[in-house]
Amino acid sequence: MKFYERAEVKDALAYLRLAGRPEDDLAFRRVVNVPARGIGQATLDRIAKAARESGNSWWEVSANPPAELTDRARTALSRFRAIVSELSERARSEPPSALLEHLLEATGYAALYDKSEDSEDVARRENLAELVSSAREFERRSGEDATLAEYLDSVSLATDADAAGGGRGVTLSTLHAAKGLEFPVVFVVGLEEGYLPHGQSAEDEEELEEERRLLYVGMTRAKDQLSLTLARRRLVFGRVQPRMESRFVVEVPAESVEERAFGGGRFGTAAGAGPWGLSPRHSPEDESQEVDLPGTGELKRGRRVRHPRYGYGVILAQEGSGDETRLTVYFDRAGKKKFVARYADLTPA
C-alpha cells in the first residue's frame, strides 16, 4: 500500500485540511469520529440530511446541530469543533510539522498506538512519525515560512504522481512482498541498525534470524545487479540522527562486493572497513565531528543564487556552521526566505 493511502496518514491529513478549511465536508466526515468520540452513524445521517436541506457545510450544521441529536452527540460534536478551531488558529502561525505534532496529541490519535505492542499499531505510529518527518523536510526545502496550504499542495502532487504511475518505472516493495519476484536491478536500502534488523528484533535471536532471512530474500531478487545502501545520518521522526550500519553488513563476503562510497571525506573508504567503506565499529559519537556539506561551499553572503521554486535571489546572511548552517535569501519575486543550507536546494546563479 502506498504511504499516502494508509488510513492513519489519510486521517492526519484530513485533520490538516480541516485546520485550513473547516468547510471541507470530506475531511469532516472522515475524522469527526476518529478517534472514536461517541458520534455514531445515526448522528452523521442527521447532519448529512440537515446539510442537504440547508445547503450548508457539515461544519456549519455542527455549530447548531439538529434538535433530535442526543446530549452525548452534541457534547462530542462540541469537543470536535473545539479541536478543529484550535488547529485552525494554530495554522496561522505554526509550521505544518508543529501543527501535525500537536494534532496527534490533541486528538488522542497518537495515544491509540503509543502503548500498543501489536506490530500493526507500531507500524501505524511509525507512519505518523514519518508524516511529521515529511513535513519537516518540506519546511527545510521551502523555507521557514512554509504554509499549511503549500504543504498540502505538495502532498496532493505526491499522491497524484503515485496515481499516474504505471508501466515502466521503479517498483517500491517491502522485503516480504518481494518474495517470489525477480528484477534485473535491485536496491536494498536502509541497512542500518533499527531498520534492518528492526529495533524490536535486535535482542531476540529468533526474530533476528528472520530479519536475516528477509535480507537474503531481498538480495536474491536481483538477476543482474544488486546494490545495498545505508546512510550515516538520516531524518528520523523529524530530526537528523546519526545511524549505525547493520550488523548484517559485515556478514556479506567482501570478495563478492564492489565497494563504493559517496560524498568524499569521511564517507570514503577507511582502513579495516566493511564492504561499504564504513567501519563496523562506527558509533554515534563519531558524528560529533564537523562534516563538510557538499554543494554549500559556494553559498556565501552576497552570492546570487537560484531556487527551483522561488527563482533568482541574493544571499543576505549566513549563520552557523556545518549541518546547522542557515541562509537568509532575498528573492526577486518571493521576497525574503530562510533555509537550512544543506536542504536549501540552492545553486549559484
VOGU-3710 file (C-alpha; in Angstrom, 3 decimals, decimal comma):
1> mkfyeraevk> 0,000/0,000/0,000  1,300/3,444/-0,921  2,257/5,651/2,015  -0,429/8,315/1,477  -3,106/5,628/1,078  -2,669/4,342/4,623  -5,653/5,046/6,856  -3,707/6,718/9,656  -1,918/9,023/7,192  -5,212/9,922/5,498
11> dalaylrlag> -6,751/10,701/8,901  -3,909/13,033/9,927  -4,048/14,838/6,578  -7,822/15,179/6,878  -7,330/16,991/10,195  -4,823/19,277/8,481  -7,270/20,015/5,664  -9,933/20,867/8,242  -7,492/23,168/10,009  -7,032/25,058/6,760
21> rpeddlafrr> -10,643/24,865/5,616  -13,259/23,592/8,098  -15,902/23,587/5,329  -14,219/20,544/3,725  -17,077/18,032/4,058  -14,999/15,014/3,008  -12,370/15,711/5,640  -15,069/16,417/8,256  -16,824/13,101/7,617  -13,558/11,178/7,718
31> vvnvpargig> -12,356/12,280/11,160  -15,387/13,563/13,064  -15,374/10,265/14,972  -11,638/9,467/14,721  -10,551/8,545/17,297  -13,963/7,340/18,460  -15,710/10,071/20,437  -19,293/8,835/20,533  -20,551/10,203/17,198  -22,392/7,293/15,582
41> qatldriaka> -23,838/6,718/12,128  -27,291/7,947/13,174  -25,796/11,313/14,170  -23,891/11,553/10,881  -27,058/10,739/8,901  -28,931/13,566/10,628  -26,087/16,033/9,993  -25,959/14,967/6,345  -29,722/15,470/5,977  -29,576/18,916/7,597
51> aresgnswwe> -26,660/19,910/5,361  -28,562/18,863/2,210  -31,719/20,692/3,232  -29,972/23,910/4,257  -27,252/23,945/1,638  -24,662/24,462/4,368  -21,460/22,559/5,067  -21,275/19,873/7,741  -19,088/22,229/9,762  -21,776/24,918/9,699
61> vsanppaelt> -24,514/22,431/10,596  -22,466/21,077/13,508  -22,441/24,565/15,072  -26,229/24,318/15,504  -26,905/20,582/15,244  -30,364/19,091/14,580  -32,648/19,060/17,600  -33,062/15,278/17,568  -29,393/14,677/18,413  -28,685/13,241/21,865
71> drartalsrf> -26,874/15,271/24,508  -23,913/12,910/24,201  -23,659/13,524/20,461  -23,945/17,287/20,948  -21,149/17,250/23,534  -18,944/15,142/21,276  -19,534/17,493/18,329  -18,721/20,483/20,503  -15,417/18,933/21,574  -14,558/18,045/17,983
81> raivselser> -15,263/21,596/16,858  -13,063/22,951/19,656  -10,147/20,798/18,473  -10,554/21,874/14,857  -10,948/25,548/15,814  -7,742/25,398/17,833  -5,925/23,762/14,907  -7,223/26,475/12,567  -5,910/29,156/14,907  -2,516/27,470/15,214
91> arseppsall> -2,291/27,018/11,446  -1,962/30,783/11,064  1,357/30,884/12,896  2,780/27,365/13,216  4,636/25,389/10,537  2,941/22,209/9,229  5,204/19,836/11,199  4,430/21,520/14,537  0,730/21,525/13,689  0,891/17,803/12,894
101> ehlleatgya> 2,647/17,000/16,161  0,079/18,996/18,113  -2,957/17,475/16,415  -1,711/13,924/17,001  -1,591/14,685/20,723  -4,680/16,918/20,963  -6,945/14,477/19,122  -5,679/11,469/21,051  -4,652/9,817/17,782  -1,051/9,165/18,833
111> alydksedse> -2,222/7,661/22,132  -4,120/4,977/20,212  -0,837/3,318/19,246  1,739/4,579/21,740  1,264/1,850/24,343  0,327/-0,973/21,986  2,816/-3,765/21,317  0,889/-5,033/18,288  3,158/-4,895/15,233  0,441/-3,250/13,105
121> dvarrenlae> -0,019/-0,488/15,676  3,746/0,026/15,877  3,812/0,414/12,082  0,951/2,927/12,215  2,756/5,009/14,834  5,918/4,931/12,726  3,929/6,034/9,676  2,578/9,022/11,589  6,089/9,900/12,748  7,288/9,641/9,143
131> lvssarefer> 4,500/12,013/8,093  5,862/14,564/10,578  9,313/13,988/9,089  7,945/14,643/5,599  6,520/17,956/6,808  9,864/18,938/8,365  11,662/18,036/5,151  9,189/20,165/3,190  9,887/23,097/5,517  13,648/22,682/5,145
141> rsgedatlae> 13,364/22,803/1,366  10,720/25,515/1,128  11,884/27,888/3,859  10,831/28,630/7,406  7,685/30,472/6,334  6,236/27,453/4,504  2,454/27,409/4,950  -0,027/24,636/5,616  -1,665/25,215/2,221  1,695/24,811/0,469
151> yldsvslatd> 2,424/21,582/2,328  -0,997/20,132/1,482  -0,428/21,098/-2,162  2,878/19,199/-2,125  1,138/16,136/-0,666  -1,543/16,336/-3,372  1,156/16,443/-6,039  2,834/13,398/-4,496  -0,401/11,394/-4,410  -1,253/12,464/-7,971
161> adaagggrgv> 2,170/11,266/-9,086  1,519/7,918/-7,385  -1,840/7,605/-9,119  -0,327/8,438/-12,503  2,398/5,820/-12,123  2,361/2,596/-14,091  4,108/0,910/-16,948  7,861/1,268/-16,900  9,272/2,611/-13,702  10,661/1,796/-10,264
171> tlstlhaakg> 8,854/-0,742/-8,092  8,900/0,075/-4,370  8,401/-3,021/-2,246  8,856/-4,388/1,236  11,079/-7,430/1,639  8,039/-9,544/2,487  6,169/-8,512/-0,644  9,209/-9,194/-2,856  9,162/-12,951/-2,192  8,877/-14,908/-5,423
181> lefpvvfvvg> 9,625/-11,892/-7,654  12,704/-11,093/-9,717  14,037/-7,843/-11,191  17,067/-7,041/-13,360  18,287/-4,436/-10,846  17,538/-4,334/-7,117  18,377/-1,759/-4,438  18,086/-2,868/-0,819  18,133/0,355/1,188  18,379/1,286/4,858
191> leegylphgq> 20,897/-1,325/6,006  21,118/0,312/9,417  20,601/-0,841/12,986  16,993/-0,155/13,916  15,782/-0,669/10,352  17,356/-3,982/9,325  17,348/-5,563/11,794  14,368/-3,685/13,154  14,825/-2,246/16,642  12,219/-4,633/18,084
201> saedeeelee> 14,023/-7,679/16,694  17,606/-6,857/17,652  17,514/-8,585/21,060  15,514/-11,662/20,045  17,586/-14,404/18,361  14,589/-15,931/16,592  13,379/-12,571/15,302  16,929/-11,626/14,355  17,293/-14,770/12,256  14,013/-13,955/10,494
211> errllyvgmt> 15,326/-10,482/9,667  18,498/-12,076/8,284  16,399/-14,391/6,084  14,382/-11,398/4,870  17,558/-9,623/3,774  18,587/-12,769/1,901  15,209/-12,780/0,158  15,692/-9,166/-0,901  19,243/-9,720/-2,138  18,289/-12,746/-4,228
221> rakdqlsltl> 15,551/-10,861/-6,095  18,262/-9,346/-8,333  19,000/-11,072/-11,652  21,794/-8,784/-12,896  22,759/-6,141/-10,366  22,316/-5,692/-6,615  23,038/-2,504/-4,672  22,992/-2,404/-0,866  22,934/1,034/0,739  22,932/2,711/4,130
231> arrrlvfgrv> 23,061/6,239/5,497  25,465/7,755/8,006  22,801/10,302/9,000  19,075/10,190/8,400  15,978/12,289/9,067  14,195/10,171/11,710  10,917/11,329/13,268  11,625/14,840/12,007  15,224/15,135/13,276  18,611/14,352/11,760
241> qprmesrfvv> 20,135/11,441/13,666  23,411/9,510/13,286  22,973/5,933/12,101  24,961/2,747/12,725  25,377/0,250/9,925  23,539/-3,038/10,193  25,280/-5,987/11,799  24,348/-7,854/8,603  26,741/-5,701/6,578  29,869/-7,486/7,762
251> evpaesveer> 28,275/-10,866/7,032  28,328/-10,190/3,274  31,529/-11,708/1,821  33,864/-8,831/0,977  35,097/-10,589/-2,179  31,545/-10,519/-3,568  31,128/-6,760/-3,238  32,251/-3,881/-5,412  32,916/-1,177/-2,860  31,625/2,343/-3,491
261> afgggrfgta> 31,258/5,406/-1,269  29,785/8,826/-1,990  30,345/12,380/-0,828  34,103/12,251/-0,191  35,798/12,980/3,147  34,540/10,779/5,994  32,291/8,956/3,553  35,305/7,450/1,765  36,879/4,040/2,313  38,505/3,563/5,694
271> agagpwglsp> 41,169/1,078/6,774  39,578/-2,064/8,200  36,210/-1,066/6,803  33,373/-3,330/5,792  32,153/-3,739/2,200  30,687/-0,193/2,081  33,815/1,614/3,266  32,279/2,183/6,692  33,896/0,805/9,805  31,784/-1,807/11,628
281> rhspedesqe> 32,892/-0,039/14,797  31,235/3,197/13,691  29,187/4,711/16,505  27,002/7,807/17,013  29,858/9,503/18,886  31,773/9,725/15,591  29,147/12,162/14,325  30,329/14,869/16,728  32,988/15,814/14,191  32,063/18,552/11,782
291> vdlpgtgelk> 31,348/17,349/8,232  31,670/19,461/5,106  28,378/19,859/3,302  28,719/19,081/-0,400  27,444/21,850/-2,627  27,271/24,580/0,034  30,852/25,879/-0,237  29,895/28,467/-2,852  26,830/29,648/-0,994  28,244/32,718/0,698
301> rgrrvrhpry> 26,833/36,098/1,681  26,316/38,315/-1,338  26,217/35,396/-3,788  23,416/35,359/-6,367  21,595/32,023/-6,354  18,688/30,218/-7,928  15,959/28,151/-6,231  13,721/25,792/-8,272  10,609/27,246/-6,663  11,403/30,869/-5,818
311> gygvilaqeg> 13,661/31,705/-8,753  16,666/34,067/-8,504  17,848/35,844/-5,377  20,807/37,026/-3,316  22,134/35,585/-0,037  21,744/38,310/2,611  23,122/36,474/5,647  24,797/33,241/6,721  24,625/31,889/10,277  26,075/28,824/11,984
321> sgdetrltvy> 28,332/26,157/10,515  28,336/22,545/9,398  24,934/20,832/9,382  23,318/23,842/11,066  24,392/26,490/8,544  21,405/28,748/7,849  20,966/31,168/4,979  18,724/34,189/4,542  17,978/34,813/0,863  16,131/37,695/-0,775
331> fdragkkkfv> 14,375/36,531/-3,955  13,430/38,846/-6,802  9,833/37,609/-6,855  9,199/35,914/-3,487  10,978/38,264/-1,091  12,978/37,100/1,942  13,201/33,399/2,841  15,265/31,430/5,379  16,769/27,979/4,784  18,940/25,314/6,355
341> aryadltpa> 21,788/25,366/3,818  22,124/21,620/3,305  18,426/21,307/2,413  18,001/24,614/0,594  18,323/23,270/-2,963  20,097/26,496/-3,958  22,558/26,709/-6,858  24,931/29,584/-7,704  23,394/31,695/-10,478
//
